[in-house]
Amino acid sequence: MSEWIKALKAARNTVNKDDINREPSSEWKRKMLLSEHSPIRLIKIDYIWENIKSWISVHFVRHKIGIEHFVTTQREDRTKLDRDKKPQDSLINHYFEANAQSIINISRKRLCNNSHKETREKWIEFLKNKVELCEPELYSVCVPECIYRGFCPEIKTCGYDKTEDFKYGLKEYRGK
């Protein structure tokens, strides 16, 4: 049974409807993702960044709800290297599994122009290489905080919310 069939089953159960055991439509998926109802937590995606800088990985490890991280160790007993001599730009592998709600939440922060450029680029890589291909409806709702809210909540704004691109992105996100 696909994760989306499980999500549909869960959603129908919450409103006391019988199970229909079929793949939901693209329109239904997008509505569920935009509304962020709890069944979207059943949709999971995994990914690995190989040779990512350690400090970039740390930015992602800060996100912890609905996501599990598995990062290459720097323990001396495993690597035979002096951990104190490893620079922050040491290359590691970062594997994770995240549910749809977590991916939406992380996108709000990591697609923001105030997020570090290299961190933003890694998140965009994940969205383009994995999410857009396997869950296009989820990809369509992964937007920066300003698009999500309709305004920029940052203390120091980048100014994007004053642009025509922002207005267009907001209309696209809202489906208008």
MIGUTI-238270 format. One record per residue (C-alpha): residue number from 1; residue in one letter; chain; x, y, z. Coordinates in steps of 0.1 Angstrom, whole numbers. Layout:
N
<site><i>NUM</i><aa>a</aa><ch>A</ch><east>X</east><north>Y</north><up>Z</up></site>
...
This chain:
176
<site><i>1</i><aa>m</aa><ch>A</ch><east>0</east><north>0</north><up>0</up></site>
<site><i>2</i><aa>s</aa><ch>A</ch><east>14</east><north>34</north><up>-10</up></site>
<site><i>3</i><aa>e</aa><ch>A</ch><east>21</east><north>61</north><up>16</up></site>
<site><i>4</i><aa>w</aa><ch>A</ch><east>-5</east><north>83</north><up>-1</up></site>
<site><i>5</i><aa>i</aa><ch>A</ch><east>-32</east><north>55</north><up>1</up></site>
<site><i>6</i><aa>k</aa><ch>A</ch><east>-23</east><north>53</north><up>38</up></site>
<site><i>7</i><aa>a</aa><ch>A</ch><east>-27</east><north>91</north><up>42</up></site>
<site><i>8</i><aa>l</aa><ch>A</ch><east>-61</east><north>90</north><up>24</up></site>
<site><i>9</i><aa>k</aa><ch>A</ch><east>-72</east><north>61</north><up>46</up></site>
<site><i>10</i><aa>a</aa><ch>A</ch><east>-61</east><north>81</north><up>77</up></site>
<site><i>11</i><aa>a</aa><ch>A</ch><east>-78</east><north>113</north><up>65</up></site>
<site><i>12</i><aa>r</aa><ch>A</ch><east>-111</east><north>95</north><up>58</up></site>
<site><i>13</i><aa>n</aa><ch>A</ch><east>-110</east><north>78</north><up>91</up></site>
<site><i>14</i><aa>t</aa><ch>A</ch><east>-107</east><north>112</north><up>109</up></site>
<site><i>15</i><aa>v</aa><ch>A</ch><east>-139</east><north>123</north><up>93</up></site>
<site><i>16</i><aa>n</aa><ch>A</ch><east>-157</east><north>90</north><up>98</up></site>
<site><i>17</i><aa>k</aa><ch>A</ch><east>-157</east><north>79</north><up>62</up></site>
<site><i>18</i><aa>d</aa><ch>A</ch><east>-152</east><north>45</north><up>48</up></site>
<site><i>19</i><aa>d</aa><ch>A</ch><east>-119</east><north>35</north><up>33</up></site>
<site><i>20</i><aa>i</aa><ch>A</ch><east>-118</east><north>36</north><up>-5</up></site>
<site><i>21</i><aa>n</aa><ch>A</ch><east>-84</east><north>20</north><up>-10</up></site>
<site><i>22</i><aa>r</aa><ch>A</ch><east>-72</east><north>40</north><up>-40</up></site>
<site><i>23</i><aa>e</aa><ch>A</ch><east>-45</east><north>64</north><up>-49</up></site>
<site><i>24</i><aa>p</aa><ch>A</ch><east>-57</east><north>100</north><up>-42</up></site>
<site><i>25</i><aa>s</aa><ch>A</ch><east>-57</east><north>126</north><up>-69</up></site>
<site><i>26</i><aa>s</aa><ch>A</ch><east>-30</east><north>151</north><up>-74</up></site>
<site><i>27</i><aa>e</aa><ch>A</ch><east>-55</east><north>179</north><up>-64</up></site>
<site><i>28</i><aa>w</aa><ch>A</ch><east>-63</east><north>161</north><up>-31</up></site>
<site><i>29</i><aa>k</aa><ch>A</ch><east>-26</east><north>156</north><up>-23</up></site>
<site><i>30</i><aa>r</aa><ch>A</ch><east>-19</east><north>193</north><up>-28</up></site>
<site><i>31</i><aa>k</aa><ch>A</ch><east>-49</east><north>204</north><up>-7</up></site>
<site><i>32</i><aa>m</aa><ch>A</ch><east>-37</east><north>181</north><up>21</up></site>
<site><i>33</i><aa>l</aa><ch>A</ch><east>-2</east><north>195</north><up>19</up></site>
<site><i>34</i><aa>l</aa><ch>A</ch><east>-14</east><north>231</north><up>18</up></site>
<site><i>35</i><aa>s</aa><ch>A</ch><east>-37</east><north>225</north><up>48</up></site>
<site><i>36</i><aa>e</aa><ch>A</ch><east>-9</east><north>206</north><up>66</up></site>
<site><i>37</i><aa>h</aa><ch>A</ch><east>-34</east><north>180</north><up>80</up></site>
<site><i>38</i><aa>s</aa><ch>A</ch><east>-18</east><north>153</north><up>101</up></site>
<site><i>39</i><aa>p</aa><ch>A</ch><east>-20</east><north>124</north><up>75</up></site>
<site><i>40</i><aa>i</aa><ch>A</ch><east>8</east><north>141</north><up>55</up></site>
<site><i>41</i><aa>r</aa><ch>A</ch><east>32</east><north>129</north><up>82</up></site>
<site><i>42</i><aa>l</aa><ch>A</ch><east>28</east><north>94</north><up>67</up></site>
<site><i>43</i><aa>i</aa><ch>A</ch><east>45</east><north>106</north><up>35</up></site>
<site><i>44</i><aa>k</aa><ch>A</ch><east>83</east><north>101</north><up>39</up></site>
<site><i>45</i><aa>i</aa><ch>A</ch><east>113</east><north>108</north><up>18</up></site>
<site><i>46</i><aa>d</aa><ch>A</ch><east>149</east><north>98</north><up>23</up></site>
<site><i>47</i><aa>y</aa><ch>A</ch><east>181</east><north>113</north><up>8</up></site>
<site><i>48</i><aa>i</aa><ch>A</ch><east>218</east><north>114</north><up>12</up></site>
<site><i>49</i><aa>w</aa><ch>A</ch><east>242</east><north>142</north><up>7</up></site>
<site><i>50</i><aa>e</aa><ch>A</ch><east>277</east><north>128</north><up>0</up></site>
<site><i>51</i><aa>n</aa><ch>A</ch><east>307</east><north>149</north><up>7</up></site>
<site><i>52</i><aa>i</aa><ch>A</ch><east>288</east><north>177</north><up>24</up></site>
<site><i>53</i><aa>k</aa><ch>A</ch><east>307</east><north>202</north><up>46</up></site>
<site><i>54</i><aa>s</aa><ch>A</ch><east>303</east><north>193</north><up>82</up></site>
<site><i>55</i><aa>w</aa><ch>A</ch><east>292</east><north>228</north><up>91</up></site>
<site><i>56</i><aa>i</aa><ch>A</ch><east>264</east><north>227</north><up>65</up></site>
<site><i>57</i><aa>s</aa><ch>A</ch><east>253</east><north>193</north><up>79</up></site>
<site><i>58</i><aa>v</aa><ch>A</ch><east>250</east><north>210</north><up>113</up></site>
<site><i>59</i><aa>h</aa><ch>A</ch><east>225</east><north>235</north><up>99</up></site>
<site><i>60</i><aa>f</aa><ch>A</ch><east>203</east><north>206</north><up>89</up></site>
<site><i>61</i><aa>v</aa><ch>A</ch><east>207</east><north>186</north><up>122</up></site>
<site><i>62</i><aa>r</aa><ch>A</ch><east>191</east><north>216</north><up>139</up></site>
<site><i>63</i><aa>h</aa><ch>A</ch><east>158</east><north>205</north><up>124</up></site>
<site><i>64</i><aa>k</aa><ch>A</ch><east>146</east><north>176</north><up>145</up></site>
<site><i>65</i><aa>i</aa><ch>A</ch><east>108</east><north>172</north><up>144</up></site>
<site><i>66</i><aa>g</aa><ch>A</ch><east>97</east><north>146</north><up>118</up></site>
<site><i>67</i><aa>i</aa><ch>A</ch><east>132</east><north>140</north><up>105</up></site>
<site><i>68</i><aa>e</aa><ch>A</ch><east>159</east><north>115</north><up>114</up></site>
<site><i>69</i><aa>h</aa><ch>A</ch><east>196</east><north>123</north><up>106</up></site>
<site><i>70</i><aa>f</aa><ch>A</ch><east>224</east><north>98</north><up>102</up></site>
<site><i>71</i><aa>v</aa><ch>A</ch><east>257</east><north>117</north><up>99</up></site>
<site><i>72</i><aa>t</aa><ch>A</ch><east>292</east><north>103</north><up>93</up></site>
<site><i>73</i><aa>t</aa><ch>A</ch><east>310</east><north>100</north><up>126</up></site>
<site><i>74</i><aa>q</aa><ch>A</ch><east>342</east><north>119</north><up>136</up></site>
<site><i>75</i><aa>r</aa><ch>A</ch><east>348</east><north>96</north><up>165</up></site>
<site><i>76</i><aa>e</aa><ch>A</ch><east>385</east><north>88</north><up>168</up></site>
<site><i>77</i><aa>d</aa><ch>A</ch><east>379</east><north>52</north><up>176</up></site>
<site><i>78</i><aa>r</aa><ch>A</ch><east>361</east><north>48</north><up>143</up></site>
<site><i>79</i><aa>t</aa><ch>A</ch><east>381</east><north>71</north><up>120</up></site>
<site><i>80</i><aa>k</aa><ch>A</ch><east>416</east><north>68</north><up>135</up></site>
<site><i>81</i><aa>l</aa><ch>A</ch><east>419</east><north>105</north><up>130</up></site>
<site><i>82</i><aa>d</aa><ch>A</ch><east>424</east><north>133</north><up>156</up></site>
<site><i>83</i><aa>r</aa><ch>A</ch><east>390</east><north>148</north><up>159</up></site>
<site><i>84</i><aa>d</aa><ch>A</ch><east>404</east><north>180</north><up>173</up></site>
<site><i>85</i><aa>k</aa><ch>A</ch><east>423</east><north>186</north><up>141</up></site>
<site><i>86</i><aa>k</aa><ch>A</ch><east>393</east><north>182</north><up>117</up></site>
<site><i>87</i><aa>p</aa><ch>A</ch><east>382</east><north>215</north><up>103</up></site>
<site><i>88</i><aa>q</aa><ch>A</ch><east>346</east><north>225</north><up>100</up></site>
<site><i>89</i><aa>d</aa><ch>A</ch><east>347</east><north>221</north><up>63</up></site>
<site><i>90</i><aa>s</aa><ch>A</ch><east>356</east><north>184</north><up>66</up></site>
<site><i>91</i><aa>l</aa><ch>A</ch><east>335</east><north>164</north><up>41</up></site>
<site><i>92</i><aa>i</aa><ch>A</ch><east>310</east><north>140</north><up>56</up></site>
<site><i>93</i><aa>n</aa><ch>A</ch><east>279</east><north>121</north><up>44</up></site>
<site><i>94</i><aa>h</aa><ch>A</ch><east>245</east><north>131</north><up>57</up></site>
<site><i>95</i><aa>y</aa><ch>A</ch><east>216</east><north>107</north><up>53</up></site>
<site><i>96</i><aa>f</aa><ch>A</ch><east>181</east><north>116</north><up>64</up></site>
<site><i>97</i><aa>e</aa><ch>A</ch><east>145</east><north>105</north><up>63</up></site>
<site><i>98</i><aa>a</aa><ch>A</ch><east>119</east><north>132</north><up>67</up></site>
<site><i>99</i><aa>n</aa><ch>A</ch><east>81</east><north>133</north><up>66</up></site>
<site><i>100</i><aa>a</aa><ch>A</ch><east>62</east><north>158</north><up>44</up></site>
<site><i>101</i><aa>q</aa><ch>A</ch><east>54</east><north>182</north><up>72</up></site>
<site><i>102</i><aa>s</aa><ch>A</ch><east>91</east><north>183</north><up>82</up></site>
<site><i>103</i><aa>i</aa><ch>A</ch><east>101</east><north>190</north><up>46</up></site>
<site><i>104</i><aa>i</aa><ch>A</ch><east>76</east><north>219</north><up>44</up></site>
<site><i>105</i><aa>n</aa><ch>A</ch><east>89</east><north>233</north><up>77</up></site>
<site><i>106</i><aa>i</aa><ch>A</ch><east>126</east><north>230</north><up>67</up></site>
<site><i>107</i><aa>s</aa><ch>A</ch><east>119</east><north>246</north><up>33</up></site>
<site><i>108</i><aa>r</aa><ch>A</ch><east>104</east><north>277</north><up>50</up></site>
<site><i>109</i><aa>k</aa><ch>A</ch><east>137</east><north>283</north><up>68</up></site>
<site><i>110</i><aa>r</aa><ch>A</ch><east>163</east><north>270</north><up>44</up></site>
<site><i>111</i><aa>l</aa><ch>A</ch><east>148</east><north>285</north><up>12</up></site>
<site><i>112</i><aa>c</aa><ch>A</ch><east>149</east><north>319</north><up>28</up></site>
<site><i>113</i><aa>n</aa><ch>A</ch><east>175</east><north>343</north><up>14</up></site>
<site><i>114</i><aa>n</aa><ch>A</ch><east>187</east><north>349</north><up>49</up></site>
<site><i>115</i><aa>s</aa><ch>A</ch><east>197</east><north>312</north><up>52</up></site>
<site><i>116</i><aa>h</aa><ch>A</ch><east>234</east><north>306</north><up>44</up></site>
<site><i>117</i><aa>k</aa><ch>A</ch><east>239</east><north>303</north><up>6</up></site>
<site><i>118</i><aa>e</aa><ch>A</ch><east>256</east><north>269</north><up>6</up></site>
<site><i>119</i><aa>t</aa><ch>A</ch><east>230</east><north>255</north><up>30</up></site>
<site><i>120</i><aa>r</aa><ch>A</ch><east>202</east><north>268</north><up>8</up></site>
<site><i>121</i><aa>e</aa><ch>A</ch><east>219</east><north>253</north><up>-23</up></site>
<site><i>122</i><aa>k</aa><ch>A</ch><east>220</east><north>219</north><up>-6</up></site>
<site><i>123</i><aa>w</aa><ch>A</ch><east>183</east><north>221</north><up>3</up></site>
<site><i>124</i><aa>i</aa><ch>A</ch><east>174</east><north>231</north><up>-33</up></site>
<site><i>125</i><aa>e</aa><ch>A</ch><east>195</east><north>201</north><up>-45</up></site>
<site><i>126</i><aa>f</aa><ch>A</ch><east>174</east><north>178</north><up>-24</up></site>
<site><i>127</i><aa>l</aa><ch>A</ch><east>141</east><north>194</north><up>-35</up></site>
<site><i>128</i><aa>k</aa><ch>A</ch><east>151</east><north>192</north><up>-72</up></site>
<site><i>129</i><aa>n</aa><ch>A</ch><east>168</east><north>158</north><up>-72</up></site>
<site><i>130</i><aa>k</aa><ch>A</ch><east>143</east><north>140</north><up>-50</up></site>
<site><i>131</i><aa>v</aa><ch>A</ch><east>111</east><north>157</north><up>-40</up></site>
<site><i>132</i><aa>e</aa><ch>A</ch><east>102</east><north>172</north><up>-74</up></site>
<site><i>133</i><aa>l</aa><ch>A</ch><east>107</east><north>139</north><up>-91</up></site>
<site><i>134</i><aa>c</aa><ch>A</ch><east>89</east><north>116</north><up>-66</up></site>
<site><i>135</i><aa>e</aa><ch>A</ch><east>64</east><north>140</north><up>-50</up></site>
<site><i>136</i><aa>p</aa><ch>A</ch><east>56</east><north>170</north><up>-73</up></site>
<site><i>137</i><aa>e</aa><ch>A</ch><east>27</east><north>181</north><up>-51</up></site>
<site><i>138</i><aa>l</aa><ch>A</ch><east>50</east><north>183</north><up>-21</up></site>
<site><i>139</i><aa>y</aa><ch>A</ch><east>76</east><north>202</north><up>-41</up></site>
<site><i>140</i><aa>s</aa><ch>A</ch><east>50</east><north>228</north><up>-51</up></site>
<site><i>141</i><aa>v</aa><ch>A</ch><east>44</east><north>237</north><up>-15</up></site>
<site><i>142</i><aa>c</aa><ch>A</ch><east>80</east><north>239</north><up>-4</up></site>
<site><i>143</i><aa>v</aa><ch>A</ch><east>85</east><north>277</north><up>-3</up></site>
<site><i>144</i><aa>p</aa><ch>A</ch><east>104</east><north>302</north><up>18</up></site>
<site><i>145</i><aa>e</aa><ch>A</ch><east>88</east><north>317</north><up>49</up></site>
<site><i>146</i><aa>c</aa><ch>A</ch><east>78</east><north>349</north><up>32</up></site>
<site><i>147</i><aa>i</aa><ch>A</ch><east>58</east><north>331</north><up>5</up></site>
<site><i>148</i><aa>y</aa><ch>A</ch><east>43</east><north>308</north><up>32</up></site>
<site><i>149</i><aa>r</aa><ch>A</ch><east>31</east><north>337</north><up>54</up></site>
<site><i>150</i><aa>g</aa><ch>A</ch><east>25</east><north>363</north><up>27</up></site>
<site><i>151</i><aa>f</aa><ch>A</ch><east>51</east><north>387</north><up>42</up></site>
<site><i>152</i><aa>c</aa><ch>A</ch><east>86</east><north>386</north><up>55</up></site>
<site><i>153</i><aa>p</aa><ch>A</ch><east>88</east><north>380</north><up>93</up></site>
<site><i>154</i><aa>e</aa><ch>A</ch><east>126</east><north>383</north><up>95</up></site>
<site><i>155</i><aa>i</aa><ch>A</ch><east>141</east><north>411</north><up>116</up></site>
<site><i>156</i><aa>k</aa><ch>A</ch><east>165</east><north>419</north><up>88</up></site>
<site><i>157</i><aa>t</aa><ch>A</ch><east>147</east><north>414</north><up>56</up></site>
<site><i>158</i><aa>c</aa><ch>A</ch><east>164</east><north>407</north><up>23</up></site>
<site><i>159</i><aa>g</aa><ch>A</ch><east>137</east><north>427</north><up>4</up></site>
<site><i>160</i><aa>y</aa><ch>A</ch><east>125</east><north>398</north><up>-17</up></site>
<site><i>161</i><aa>d</aa><ch>A</ch><east>89</east><north>403</north><up>-4</up></site>
<site><i>162</i><aa>k</aa><ch>A</ch><east>89</east><north>437</north><up>-22</up></site>
<site><i>163</i><aa>t</aa><ch>A</ch><east>96</east><north>422</north><up>-57</up></site>
<site><i>164</i><aa>e</aa><ch>A</ch><east>75</east><north>411</north><up>-86</up></site>
<site><i>165</i><aa>d</aa><ch>A</ch><east>90</east><north>376</north><up>-83</up></site>
<site><i>166</i><aa>f</aa><ch>A</ch><east>76</east><north>374</north><up>-47</up></site>
<site><i>167</i><aa>k</aa><ch>A</ch><east>41</east><north>384</north><up>-59</up></site>
<site><i>168</i><aa>y</aa><ch>A</ch><east>43</east><north>358</north><up>-87</up></site>
<site><i>169</i><aa>g</aa><ch>A</ch><east>56</east><north>331</north><up>-62</up></site>
<site><i>170</i><aa>l</aa><ch>A</ch><east>28</east><north>339</north><up>-38</up></site>
<site><i>171</i><aa>k</aa><ch>A</ch><east>1</east><north>335</north><up>-65</up></site>
<site><i>172</i><aa>e</aa><ch>A</ch><east>17</east><north>302</north><up>-76</up></site>
<site><i>173</i><aa>y</aa><ch>A</ch><east>18</east><north>289</north><up>-41</up></site>
<site><i>174</i><aa>r</aa><ch>A</ch><east>-18</east><north>298</north><up>-34</up></site>
<site><i>175</i><aa>g</aa><ch>A</ch><east>-28</east><north>283</north><up>-67</up></site>
<site><i>176</i><aa>k</aa><ch>A</ch><east>-42</east><north>314</north><up>-82</up></site>
